Structures are given as C-alpha cells and as structure tokens.
C-alpha cells in the first residue's frame, strides 16, 4: 500500500439563527474567535469553512470532523446560532446572500453577478494523498466514474427559496454553472493540467487558480487529490463513508495505472448525465452504472456494487468492515434529502426541517437515535409513505404500526375474520365483469396530513373551476375553440354529446368531480386522471371508515381526524340545482342492482336521503319528472347509469331518457352529472387542463399532471410508438383500468400489439409516463408488504364562484394487488380507510410565523 493515501476534509457549514430558522451572516464575528488554521471564511457571510488536520484513518477523520464542528457549535451558541452541514439551508433564499468583504470576492461578484448571489450552498471536500501531482492528474481521470454515487450518498439540498426543488441536490445544479466546474477531460500529466488552468486564467473567464472548481482536482502545491462534488453531510459518518469510498477508488486507480491498464473512458456527456441523475434522485431513484455504456440501476444496488468492486482496496486500507457497515446504515436511513422531505411531510413546515438538520449536525457521528424500532422483514422502497428507508415507521404511522405489533397472529386472524364478516353483512362489494366480489379494505389506514390536504384542496378546487368553465364554454359560446386554445377536433371527442348543448346555459354541469392522484418516489403529488362523468368511490370511502370503526375500534386515532360522512351534506347541496327547478325531491338514478357500483348507489341514496330510482320508476307529468304512484316531483336527478341518458329505456321500451332530457332542457329538472361531461374527462383532454387553467382562470396550475402524450398529434405519436414499451398507454374513453397497458411490465407481443393499435387508430389512445407510485403497508396474512396506492378525491360544486367549489372531507385510497401498479377495483385492487387530518387551529402556532409554502418538484 502506498504511504501517501492520507485523508483530510473541508466542510462548509451554514450558520442558522435558532429563533427564526434562517441564515445568519455572522461568520466574521465567529471567525474572530476561532483559530485561523482550522476555520476560514467563504464567499458568503453565512458560512464558515473548517479544515481538518491530515490523518491516515477513517476514525481519525471522524474525530477531526467532530472536533472542528464542536468548536464552531460552541462559538455559535454564544450568538444564539446553530450549525447545519447541508448543501442548502432549508429556509435559505437568494435574498439572504451577503458577500464576505474582501477584494477577491468583490471582484468575483462584479464578474459573475447572479452566479455569485446564488452561492448559498455548502459542500464537503475530501483530500486523499497520492505519490505526486502527475499521479493525481491521472487518477482524477479514473475516479470520475465513481463520483456520481458519492454525490448521491451526500445529497442534502432538496429545498431552496421556500420550495422543494425536485432535486436531491440542487446545490449540484447551482455549482455546475461555474465555468470551471465539471470534469476536466483527458489530461496526461500535471504539466498539461497546469497549462490548461493557466489558459483559463489568461482567458479572463476565471480569476485565479483557486477557481478551479472541477469535480476532482489535484492540489496546486501538495501531492493530494481533492473530491469537490459532494453536498455537506449533517451526519458525520456519512462524510466518513464518502471519504472511505473515495480513498479506495483512488487506490484502485493507482493500481490500474501501475498495471498499465487504460482508463474506462466514459464519454463526457455520459458523465454529465450520471452526475445529473445523482443530483436529481439521490438514493431514491436510479443511478447510472459506472460503465462505458451505462444503464440505470436502483441507487442502493449501485452503492452496494461500488463497495463490492472496491473491496480489495478497502481491505488493503483496513477499511472494508467499517465502510460496509456505514454503507448499510446510510442506505437504511436514506440520505439527508430523504430525511428532510420526510420531516417536511409531517406538517408542511420548513422549520421542522431546519430543526432536523441542525440536530443532526450537532449530534453524534453515527446520527440521531431512531425514534421507532424497525419493521423486520418489511421490504422498504423509495416512496413508501408509512415506512422510511431504515424500515422504521414514519411519525404519523408509529402508533398505528405499534398497535398491530401488539397483536398476536391469532388476534390478527380474528380481526381479519371480523373484517370479512362486516364486508359480507354490509354487502360491501363491487361488480367485475358481471360478477360481484367483496370490496377488500386493508386494516392499515392511510394518513394524510393537514398540510398535504390543504395543498391538494387548493390544487383540486382550481382544477375543478377550470373544468367547470370549460364545460360551460364548450356547450355554449366555444370561446376556447375560437381563440385557438383548443382545436375544433374537441367537438369530435368521444365524450362530446350534441344534446348537452340543449341544457340551460347557467346549469352546473359537473356538481360532483373526482380526481385520481398519485405520489411519486420523491413525495410529490400528481394528478393522474380527471373523472367528470360519474366518479365513483365516495360511498366506499365512508364504508371503509365504518369497517375500521367496527373491526379495530381500539386502533389509536390521531387528533383532528375528519369524518368522511360529513361529505353527505356537501353532496346534497351540490344536488340542489338552480332555484328555478322549484320544490321536489332529490333522486339518484341507477341502472339497478346489476350495476357494478350498486353498493355505492344504494348506500349514497340511503345515507344522503335521496330517492333511489331506475328507469322504470320514472314518468313525466305536467312537464316535470315524477316517480311513484303519488307522482312525487323530482327536481334533481343524480345520474349514475351505464348508458347515455338519451339512450335510457324502460323494460317495455319507452325512451324515458330522451323525455327526461326534454324536461332538463326546459330547466325543470337538474341533472347531475350532465350528459356530455365525458368531453372533459376524455383522457385526450387531460393534458390541456393546464392551458384551460391559464385561459379561464388566468392562474398557474397548483397541482402538476403526469406527463401525457396525445397520439392523435403526429410528432407525439412518433415518439410514443418508439417508446410504447416504456410508457403507460390507455384508451381515451377507458374506465376501470380496462385497456391500460404498463409498458415496462408488458411482454414483447403485447407491446407490438399496442403499437399496432395506436398506429391504426391514433385518436383512440393516449400515453403517459410511468410514475413510480408511492406505497403503503398492507396485510397479507400475518405479514406486512408494500402495495402501490393512489387516491381519489372529490370536489362538490354549487356555482361558479371560487367559494362554490368544496373539497369533500373524504378520499378513497385504492390499493393495487401484489406486484401491480393498477389500483382499480375492476382489476382486483382493494382500498384503505383514508385518515385525513383537519387544519390545526392552535393559536400562535409557530407554523403561522415560520412555515413556507412548498410544492414538490416546483
């Protein structure tokens, strides 16, 4: 082993005002009290840099990092400050930047302007000693393939300017803007490196050699190699892990050079792609293999692969056992970006994230003690809402999972049997291809925080307003077509119904709207589909709560839990219709007991006080819709039938549906939801919703949509046909998951068939990007396993004003079968009780003063 493989580190650390949670520009005062050989200024006055002494062991490096952090933490405490070792401070905003007052930094600000003002970032630099500078330059070419994995391990900067950026390391994207950042390209010697650097300086693009911000660079005066890509790590042991892996990678490169083996030669664009991928997803997504022709691999697999490949060098350095342990721990708990997002999801409060990163930075080298014990044998995955990477339950689920942990297998089996009895006695079922099957409700509920529900509510109400405006317009003046916002072909969509234009212009066409949402592996909510014809699920959501109350009444309920049955009042109000329809009853029109959603029809009617009628129960008298021998007038008809209303006939062939349409056209009965609404939830219309929000509301979308392609468009169709095996393809008029093909899970013959179907009838299909749906634990026998889930939420509409759009206090969480991404009940999916937490009304809550509005991925 070479004697030169020493270790050293530089850490850039944010100064945090502990009262406000914001950055503090008091670095000059702190540095005046600290030894200059270990502590120094950075370009921003909110940061202090530490420089460790040279050491030869990982334990020595750990001790140095703890010693220097301790000195800064003690000094900062006198000013009411804390320290955060993260790429970006959670509460940081560009307006917080204050320049350190030196001539060099002022020159840089003058030259680089906004680029300098964005530098509210902190990194970790690792130094490894090598035999000479020529060796350092040659090694730098070879270790570059490993550094994306090291970046992913370090990623700690998801938040900036009050938003979740969608990146695990937004610091990387900011840092890479410097003209001297990134890879150097091939260089054979220190002389070539120095010549290249001299040319950069003489060009005037960079000011001096200190601005050599390359991913990996040789020291200008010492035989060391410096890794510069990593975010600062709040947990010291994560920094030690990165140092151990980097040193082993350097040693492996040395041996390759000594053996005369050529470098791998990863092309510069592929290296940039690997770095971007690591910054985007961190450990929650995929990383690119460090090979000449890289393919995406699960991040954890890439980390384990690196440890395995470097095992000979780690053993030579006597680091293998420790690095393997540290790597397993890092993968189990996730990187800082994962933990920060989990902390934010609890209350939507960035102050919670600040508290976490400060506590971790001030804490022990191994990190904070887990608040809950791990779930043994649970298959953890990125995007699990209830269980973190360490297999420990997240805070909102700890009491729930602890409750089930106390149950013996026999007790759990008894609860499952009781669930089956409740399902049977309540006739809680759903029709699938003419046969009725039990509607399975899992006993582990889903929890949605007050913050998340408020965010979803704002976005869904906005979406509902745009859809309502669109329906009024498209069956009225058709301004959106005349103004070129929508093509005239929208009038040929499969959901378009000419008879719908006969209804009164002021009618609310879709008083009940349903929206299907998913969460991705980064925690961001996306709208998957809009349902405006006859969205189902509200009664099932209420039934799930009744089942849970009957089967597990002793399961702890969180404070502020909303009652889904409160939606019944909102439903009745939305069915009220315009006043001019006069007095009369509210009725639900069903296709009858053979309807796949008969349980919902009968249950909603009973609970909401609606008459439950079929075609044979209706008549027309004196220009009104009536029912029964006493001719009870129906003023509002909640239409939940399988055929179109105008095609509805009685058993003796009377076209009662067409007669009802005539009454509705005269304003004497209110139809909910109106015929023709399918033009809005035709899946080909889905991708136009952001345009409709801008056009009708003059607003930006608050909720993002899953990227969707219209195969009726020539350019989009060509792209889809090339990628059918990578996308989800759906018929535009499909319901219940029928016709959906998930490309990555399909066989070659299925992909070929779908490609042919799309080419043969382009207007009949749409394609969407595959979303790695979030998961929740579900019981399979006596064990928990992760299942993919989505969410159907409902907005009830009573008019055109913003206050006339109400998000119901219920939602249906649908659960996919094992190994599937399709959650529809018709495809074998089940459900969970959805525990929505209401708003916290506590006066003087710190959240009111210090929280920040954040949306994932924006």
N, C-alpha and C positions, 0 to 999 in steps of 0.2 A: 504493500500500500504506500502511495506517495505521502510524504510527511507534510505536504503543503495543504492538505484538504482541511483547512481550518474553517471556522464558522464565525460570522458576525451578522448583525442585523441593524437596520434603521427602521424605526416606527414613527409614522406621523400620527399625531393624536389630536383630536378635536377637544377644545375647551367648551364645556357646557355649563350655562347658568342653571343651577339646580332648581331655582324657583320658577323660572319661565320655561325651561327646557330648550332654550335657544342658544345659538353660538355666542360666545363671549370673546371679544377682541382684546383680552388682557394678557396675551403672550409676553409682551415686553416686560410687564411688571413681574411675571413669574420667572422669566429668564434671568432677571437681575438677581434672583435669589438662588439660582441653580448653577452648578459647575458647568462651564462652557465646553469642557472636553466631552461631556456626555449629552448635553442639551443645547439645541440651537433653534434659530428662527426659521420659519418658512415664508413663502411669498405672502401668505395671508396671516393676519394678526390673531386669528382664531385657532392657530395650530402651533404645536410645539413638536419638534423632531428629537427623538432620542437615538443615541448611537452606542451600541454595546461595545464592550471590550472584546478582543479576539479570544475565542475559545475553541476547543478541539472536540467537544462532546455536545450531544443534544441536551444533556442535563445541565451542562454549563451554560448553554444558551438560554435555557429556561430560567435559570437563576438570574442571569443578567437582565432578561426582559422583565422579570418580576421586580428586581431591584430598581430599575430605572422607572418603571411605572409607579412603584411605591413612592419614589422621591417626588415625582410630578404630582401624584394624587395628594400627597401631604401638603405640598406647596399650594396647590389649587384650593384645598379645603379652607385655607385662611381667607380666600376671597369668595367663599360660597360657590365654588365651581367644582364640577366633576370632570372626568376624562372619559372619552369614548373613542375606542380604536375601531372605527368603521370607515368604509370608503366614503360615505356621505352621512352627515349627521341627519337624523330623521326629520328634524324641524328646520333644516337649512333652506335658505332661499338665496338666490343670487344677490338680492339686495343686502344680505348680511356681509358681503365681502368688504374687508378693509385691508388695504395694502400695507405691508411692512415697509417702513420708511427708510429705504436705502436707495442709493443711486442706481444700482443694478436693477432692482425690482421696479423702480420708476421707469427706467428705460424699457424694460420688458412690457410694462403696461402701455407705454406710449406706442410701442411697435406692434403689439399683438391685440390690443384693445379688448374686445369681448372675450377672447380666449383666456386672458388673464382673469377677468372678472368672474369667469365660471369656475375658477380653481378652488372651490370649496370642497376639496377632496383630499383624502388621506390614503397613503399606500404603505405597504410593507416591502422593504428591500432586504434581500438575503445575499450575503457575500460568502463566497467559497474560495479558499486559497488554491491556486494552481502553481505549476512549476515556473512558468514565465508568461509574459504577455503574448508571445506567439501562440503558445498553447491555449491561452484564454480565448483568443480570437477564433482559433479552430474549434474549440469546444463549443463556443457560442452557436456555431452553425448547426451543431448536432443536438444540443439540448432543446432547441426550439420546438421540436415535435412534442415534448412533454409539458411545455408550459401552459397550454390551454387547460389541462387537467388541474394544474396547481392554481390557476386563476379560478376555476370552478369551486375548488375547495375553499378559497378565500372569500368568495363573493359576499359582500356585506353592504351593498349600496342600492337597495331597491327604491328608496324614497328620495325625492328631490323636489324642491319648490312646492311642497304640500301635496304631491301626487305620488302614487305608485307608478313608477316609470314603465313597468312591464319588464324591466331588466333585473337580473340578479345583481349585476354590477354595472350601474350606469356610469360609475367612475371610469370604467374602461373606455366607454364611448367618448367621454369628455377628454380623457387623457390622450386618446389616439388622434385627436385633432392637431396636436403639436406637429410641426413639420418634420421633427426629428424622431417621432415616435414610431413604433413598429419594429419590423425586422430590418437588419442591415443588408440582407442579401449576401451572396457568397463573397468572402474575403479570405485570402490565403495566409495573411501574416499581420502582425501588429503594425508593420510599416504601411501596409495597404489601409488598415483601419485609420491610422493617424492621418494619412493622406486624404482619405475620404472626409474625415472630420475637419481637416484644415480647409478643404474645398467648401464645405458647408459654411464654415465661419467666414471665409473670404467672400462668399456669395452674399453675405449680409442677411441671410434668412434666419440664422441663429446667431446669438451674440457671442457665445464663448463655449468652451468645451464642457462646461457644467450642464449645458442644454442638450447633451447627447442623451436623449430620453428613450433610447432603444429598449426593446423588451429585455434583452440581455446585453450587457456591455462589459468590456474589460475596464479595470481601473486605469486612470491616466498615469498613476505613479506607483501602483503596487501590483504584484502578480496575483490578482484576485479577479473573480468573475462575479458580476452583480445581476441578480434577478430583480426586475423592476415592475413586473406586470400585476402583482397581487394587490388586492384591497387590504387595508389594515384589518386585522382579525381581533375581535374583542376577547376571545378565549385564547390564552397564551399557548395552550397545547396545539391549537390549530396552526399557529405560526411555527411551532417546533416541528410539527408533521411536515409542513411545506419545506422547511429547511432540510429535514432529513431526506426527503424525496429529491430535492434539488441537488444536494450534495451527491447522492447516489447516482443521479443522472449525469452529473459532471464526471464522476469516476468512470461510469460506463463509457462516456465519450472519450475519455483519456485512453482507455484500453483499446477502443476501436482505432484510434489514431496510432497507437503503438503497434497494433497488428497490421496497419496499412489498409484497413477496410474503408471503402468510400462512404461518405455521408449518405443518408437516406435520400436526400434530395426532394423534399416536399416542396411543390411549387408555391411561390409567394401568394398567389390568390387563394390557394387551398389553406395555407397557414392563416391568412387573414380570416377566412371563413371559419376555421376552427376556433380562433380567438373570439370572433363574434358570437359563435354558438355558445361558447362557455360563458360569455358575459350575459347573454340573453337568458339562458335557462339555469345556469349554475349546476347544482346537483339534482334539480327537479325535472330536467328534461333529458335530452340526449347530448352526447359529445361526439366529436368525430374521432375515429380511430387514428392513432399516430402512425399511419402507413402512407405509402406513396399514392395509393388510390383509396382514400378514406371513405368509410361508410359510417352512418350514425349508429351509435351503441348507447344503451342505457348508461347514465353517468356513473352509477355505482359499479357497473361492470368495468367501465374504463378505469376507475380508480383501482379496483382490485387487480386489473390486468397490469397496471403500472407497477404496483407493489410486487406482483409475481415476477415481472420481467426484470426488475431491479434487485430481486432477492440476492443474487450473488454479490453484488456490490454492497448492499445493506449488511449482509453477513460479514463481508470483509471489514466494514466500518464498525461492526458490532452494534448495528442499529436495527437489525431486522425485527426482533421481537417487539421493540418499542414502537417502531413505525407501523408495523402491522396492527398493534393494539390501538394506536392513535387513529389509524385509518378506519378501523372498525367503529370506533367511537364517533368519529366525525360523520361517517355515513349514517350511523344510528340516530344521531340528534339533528342531522342536517346542517347546512352552513348557516351563517348569520342571516342571510337574506330570507331563508326559510323560516327561521325563528322570529325574525322581525315581522314578517307577514302574518304569522300565526298570532303574535301578540296584538297586532292591529285588528285582526278579525274579531277579537273578543268584544270590543266596544267601539271600534272605528275611531280610536283616539291615539293620535301620534305621540302623546305624552307617555302612554304605556310603552311604546317602542323605545322612546328615549330612556325611560327608566330601566328597561331591559338591557340596552347596550351599555349603559353606564354601570349597572350592577355586574354585568359580565366582565367588563374591562377592569373594574375594581376587585373582582372576585379571584378565587384561586385559579391556579394554572389549568386544572382539569375542568373548569366550568362550574356552574351552579348545580347544586344537588337537585335532581329531578323532583318535581312536586308530586308525581304519581308513579307508582311502580308499573313496569312494562307488562303488556299483554303477551304472554308466552304463546308461541306458535301462530301469532297473527301475522299474515302476510302484509307488511307495510308497503305502501306505494305513495309516490308523489301525488298530491291532490286528495288524500284521504281527509275528510272533514273532521273526523272524530278522533283519529289516532295519528300522532306525529311520527316522524321518521324513526324515533327511538322506540317505537311501539308503546309509548306511554299515552294514555288518553289525554286529549286536549282539555283545558279547564271546563268548558261547557258540558263535557261528557263524563267527567270524572265520577260524579255521584251516580249517574246512570249505569256506567260500567261497573262501578264498585257494588251497586245493588245486585247486579246479575252475578258478580263474582261470589256473593254470599250464598247464592242458591246452589243446592246440591244438584247433580244430574237428575235425580228423581223429582226434585221440586221444579226444575226447569221443564221436565217432561210433563209434569202435571199442568203447568201454566200453558204449555203448548196444546195439551188436550182441551183445556178450558177455552183457549182461543178457537179451536176447531168447533167446539160446541156453540160458541157465540156466533161464529160465522154461519153455521148451519141454521140455528134458530132465527137469526136475523135475515136469513136468505140473502146474505151478502155475497152476490155473485155477479158474473159478467159473461155475456154471451160471446162465444167464439165459434164462428162457422156453424151457427145453428144450435150449438150445444152450450149449456151453462156450466161454468166451472166456478169453484169457490174463489172469491177475491182475497188473495193472501195478504195479510197485514203482518209485517215483521214486528217483533216486540221491542226492538231498539229504535226509539224515535229519532227524528232529525231535529236539530236545534238551529234556529235562525235568529241571530242577534237583533236587537232593536236597531242598531246602526245599519246592518245589512238590509233589514226590511224597509227602513226609511229610504235607503238608496234605491232599492228595487221599486218602491212605490212611486218615487219621483219619475223614474225612467218609464215605468209601465203606464202611468197616467198620461205622460207626454205621448207615448206611442199610441195609446187609445184615442187621444184627442186628434192626432193626425189621421188615424184610420176613420174616425167619425167624419172628419171634414172631407176626406176623400170620398166616402160613400155618398155623402150629401151632394158633392160636386159631380161625381161620375154619373149619378142618376138625375142630375139637374143641368147646370149650365156647361159642364165639362170644360171648365177653365184650364185645368191642368193639361188637357189634350191640346186645347187651342194655343196655350203658351209654350208648348213643346216640352213640358216637364215629363209627360207620359206619351208614348206612341199611341196612335189611333188603334193599333192592334189590341190594346187593352179591352176594347169593346168586343173582341172576338175570344176573350179568355173563357175557359170552360166554366168559370163561376158566374159569368155575366148572364143576367136574366132580363129580357126586354120588359117583362111585365112589372118588374120592380120600379120602373120609372113612373108607373101609374100612382104610386103611393104619394100621400101628401108631402110636399117639399120640406115641411118642418118636422117630419117624423124622426124619431131617434131610431135609426135602422139597426143598430147593434147595441142594445142596452146591456148585453152580457158578453164580454170579451174574455177569452182565455189566452194565456201566453205560456209557451213552453220555454223554460230557461235551463241552461247548463252552466256548471262551473268547470273551468279548466284546471290543469295541474298547478297553475300559479295562483289560483283562488279568484280569478276574475269571472264575473257573471257575463253570460252572453245569451241573447235571445235566439232560440233555435227555430221557432215557428210561431206564427200568429194563428189563432183559431177564432173565427168570427161567425161561422155558420151556426153551430150548436155545440159549443165547448162543453165537454163532459168532465165530471170529476168532483164537483162541489159536494154532492151527497156522499161520495166515497171518503172525502176528507173528513166529514163530520162523523161518518161511521167508524173511521179509524180511531177517532178520539173516544167514541163510546166504547169501542172494543178495549182500548187501553185502560179506560176507567173501570171496566168490568174485570179484566184479566189481571192487571197489575196496578190496582189502586194504591198500593204501598210504594210504588216507584216514585222517588222524590221529584216533585215538580218545581221548576225554577220560578222565582218571583216575576210577576208581570206577564205570566203566560196568558195569551189571548184565547178566548173561547171561539172556536170556529162557527158555532151556532149563531153567533151574532150576525153572520152574513145573511141569515134568513130575512132579517129586516131590510137589509140593503137590496136583497133580491126582490122583495115585494115592492119597494119604492121604484126600482128600475122597471118593473112591470106595470107601473101605474099608468103610463102613457099620457098623452096630452089630455087636458081637461075636457076638451070638446067631445071626447068619446062618451062623456056622461057617466052616469052611475052604472054599476053592473059588477059582475064577478070577475075574478082573475082565474084563468084556467091554464092548465098545461096540456097541450095536445100531443099525445103519444101514438106510436104505431101499435101499441098494445103489448101484452105480456111476452110476445115473441121477440120484441126489440132487445138488442144486445145490452142496452142500458136501462132495461125496465126497472131494475132496483133503484136507479137514480130517479127515474121519472116518478115512481110511486112514492119514494121517500121524500123527495122535494115537495111534492104536492101535499103530502100529509103534514110535513113539518112547517111549511110556509103557508098553510091554509089555502091552497089552490084547489080548484076543481080539477080532477083528473079525467080527461075525456079522450075518446078516439073518434075517428071519422063517423062511425055510426051514431055517436052521441050528439052530433051537431045538426042544426037546422037553421034556416034563415026565415025570419019573421019580421015584417014591417021594417025591412032594411037593416036589421040587426042580426048578429049571430046569437043563437039561443041554444039551450040544452035542457033536456028533461021534459017531463010531462007538463010541468008548470011554466015551461019556456023561460027559464032563467037567462037573463041577458048577460052575455059575456062581453066585457069591454076591453079585455086584454087577453091575448092568446099567446102563450109561451110555446113556440113551435119546436117540437122535438121529434119530428117524424123522419123516416128514412127517405121517402121520395120527395121531390119538389112539391110545394104546396099546391100548385095549379094541377098537378097530376094526381092529387089525393082523391080517392073514390071510396064510397061506402061499399059494403059487401054486395049490395044489389046493383052496383054500377053507377050510382049517382055521382057526378063530378062535384062533390061538395067543396073541394079545394078551390076550384075556379070561382064558385059562388062566394066563398069567404074572401077571396081576393077582390071581388067587386065591392064587398062591404068595406074592406080596408081601404080601397081606392077612394071611397066616399068619406073616409075619415070616421067611420062608425065602429071600427074595432082596431085596436093597436096590436100589431104583430111583432113579437119578439122571439127570435131574431128574424128580421125581414127576409123574404126571398131575395136572391141576388147578392147576398153578402159574400158569397163564395168568391166574388171578384177580388175581395180584399185579402182572403187567406189562401187564394191560389198561390202555390209556392213560387210561381214565376214572378209574383208581385212582391215577394218578401224583400228582395234586395233593393227595391225602390223606396222602402219606408224612410230611410234617412233623407232622401230627396223630398218626400212628402212632408216630413217634419220641417225641413227648411222652407218649403214652399208655402205651406198652410199656416205654420206657426211662427216662422222666422226665428227658429231656435236651432241649436245644435243638439244632436241626439245625446241623451244622458246615459243610455244603455247601448252597448255595441252589439252588433249582429254577427252571427257566424258567417264568414265569407261564403258567398253564394254565387254560382255561375248560371247564367241563362243559356241553355244550349240552343235556343232559338237565335241567338246572336252568332254570326258566322265566326268571329275571332274567338269568342269564348268557347264555342263548340269545338273548334280545332284543339284548343288547349285541353278541354275536358276529354275528348276522345284519346288524346295522348296519355291522360292520367287517370283513366277510369279505375284502374287498379289501386289508385291512391286516394280516391275521393268517396264520399257517400253520394249515391245517386238515388233520386226519388221521382215518382210520377207527380206532376204538378197538382193533380186532383186527388192524390192518395190520402187515405186516412187510416189510423190504427196501425201504422207501421207496414202496411201492405205495399209490396213493391220496392221497399227500401233495400238497397244493397250496399254494404260496407266494403269498399274495395279491398283493403288490406286483409280482410277475413274471407274473401271470396276465392273460389277456385278459378283456374285459368279459363275453363269453359264458361263459367258464369260471367267473368269479365268480358269475354269475347261476345257472348250473347247480349249483354247490356250495351256494349259498344255498337252492336248492330241495331239494337232497338233505338238508341239515341240517333244514330245516323238516319234511320228510316223515318222517324217522326220527331224531329228536334224540339218542336214546341211542346211536346208532351212531358218533357223532363227538365229537371234542374239538378245541379251538383253542388255539394257543399264540402268544405274542408273537414277532415276528420278532427273532432275535438276529443281530447283525452278526458272523458267525463270524470268528474270527482266521484269518490266512492264513500260509502259508509258501511260499518259492520252490520252484518245480518246473520241470524242464527240458521245454521244448517245442522239440524240435530242438536247436539250439545256444544257445538263449537261455533266460533265467530269467523266469518270470512268477509273480505271486502266485496261489495257489489256496487256496480255503477248506478248512479241515480240521476234523475232530472227533476224538474219542479214545474208544476202547472199552477199559475196564479191567475186570479180573476179580477177584472175591473168592471164595476157596475156603473151604468151611465144613465143619467136622468135629464140631461140637457146639453147645451153647447158651451157653457161657461166652465172654466177650469175646476170650480168647486163642484161641478156636477159629475165629476169622474172620481169614483171612490174605489180604492183598493180593498177588497174583502179581507177580513181577518182570518183567512184560511188559505191553505195551499195544499195541493196533493203532491207528495213526493212519490214518484214512481221508481221502482227498483227493477233492474234488469236481472234475468236469470244468470246463473253462474257462467262466467266467461263471455257474456254477451254485452254489447253496447246498446241493444234495442230494449227500451223500457216499456213499450206499450203492452197493456193488458191482453190485447188480442194476440200478442206474440209470446205470451207466457210470463209476462212481468207481474210483479206484485206492488206493494205500496208500504209506506211508513206513515205513522202519525207525524205530522209536522208541527213542531212546537215553536210558534212564533212569539218572540218576546216583545212586549209593548214598550213604548217610549219611557225612558226614565224621567220622571217628573221631579226628581230630587232638586230642591232649590239650591243654588250656589255650587252645583257640581263643577268640579274643576274642568270637566269636559266642555262646559259652556265657554270657558275662558281660553282653553289651550288646545282644543281639538282642531283638526284641519280637515276640510273636505277632500277626500281622496277616492279616486276610482282606479281600479286596476287596469293597467295597460294604457292609460291615457297620459 
